[in-house]
Amino acid sequence: MEGDFLIRLTTPSPVMHWLLVLLPVTVAVPGLFGAAEGGAGNRRLSLWAIGLALWLFVAPRFADPVAAGVSSLATVLAWAGMVGFWARHVWTYWPSPVWAHAAVVFHLSAIAIASVVALVRAMT
């Protein structure tokens, strides 16, 4: 029974996949608009987000399981680091433009809701 739960929980969902892959694009938007306005830290935020988005879309797929595991770990750490950098940026500086940062909050909320849905589906 426990094995079935974990399999159902970790089965990839196309919705969750696209939510996770498109978050760096969503984070890049306020970074680019903020850099155009001359805000502090926006250029670094947008470069990190664009770099991660490129990595997610064109990253090589490794046949070696160790290399694939290292690549996956690096991707997860970079994704979490980008979210942390965005959160610190919003906390430290006035988030400008506010509408673009609101889109990131909305996107993160959609990821949280999709995670709850995946958990509920795995429990049933």
N, C-alpha and C positions, 0 to 999 in steps of 0.2 A: 504494500500500500504506500509506504514512504517513497519508494522508487517511482511509482506512478505520479505522485504529487510533484516531485522534482522534475520529472520529464515534462509534465504539463506546464510547470512554471517556467522552465527554461526553453520551451519550444518557441522559436522565433516567430514573432507576429510582424506582418508587413507594416502595420500602423506604427508599432513601437520602433521598428527598424528606421523608418523614415523620420520619425520624431527625433530619434537620437542622431541620425546623420545630418539632419538639417538644422540642428541647434547651432553649430558654428556659423552657419550662414546668417541665422537670426541674430547672433551676437555681433557679427561683422557689420551689420547695418548701423546700429548705434555708434559703433567705433568709427566707421567711415563718416557718418554725418557729424559726429562730435569732432573728428579731426578737421573736417571742413570748417567748422566753427572756431577752431583753434583751441579746443579744450585740452587740458593736461591728461596724458595717459591714454588718449583715444587711439593714437597711432599704433602703440604697442598692442592694445587690445584688438584692433582690427587686423594687424599682421598675424597675431597668434591665431585668431579665429579663421582667417583665410588660409593660413598654412594647415591648420587642422582639417578644414573642409576639403582642401586639395588632397591631403593624406587619406581621408575617408573615402573619397571618390576614386582615386587612382592608386591606392596603395597596392604594392605587389602582394600576391597570395603565395605563401611559402608551402612547399610540399613537406619539408622537414617539420615534424611536430614541435621540436624545441624552438626553432626559428618562428614558427607560427604562434607559439605561446608567448615568446618574448615580444613579438609584434603586437599581439592582443593586449598584453600588459602595458606596453608603452602607449598604445592607443587609449586605453581606459584611463591611465594616469594623466595623459595630455588632455583628455576630455574633461576630467574632474578638475584639473588645474585651470583650464580655461573658464569653467564655471566659477571656480573660486576667485580667479583674477577679475572676472566680470563683477562678482559680488563685492569684492574689495574696492573696485573702481567706483561702483555706485555708492558704496558706503562712505568712501573718502572724498570724492568729488561730487559736485551737483550733477546728477545725470542729465546731460543735455544731448540731444533732444529727448524730452520725457516720453513722447509717444513711441520712440524706437525702443527705449528700455522697457516700456510697458509691454511691447511685443515679446521681449525676451521673458518677462515674468509670465505672460500668457502661455508661451511655449513651454516653460518649465512646469506650469500648472497642468498643461495637457499631458506631459510626461508623467507627472505624479498620478493623474487620473488613470492613464493607461496602465501604470504599474499596479494600481489597486484593482483594476479590472482583470489584469493577468493573474493576480493573487486570488481573487474570487473565483475565476474560472478554473484555476488549478485546484482549489479546495472542493469544487463540486464534481 
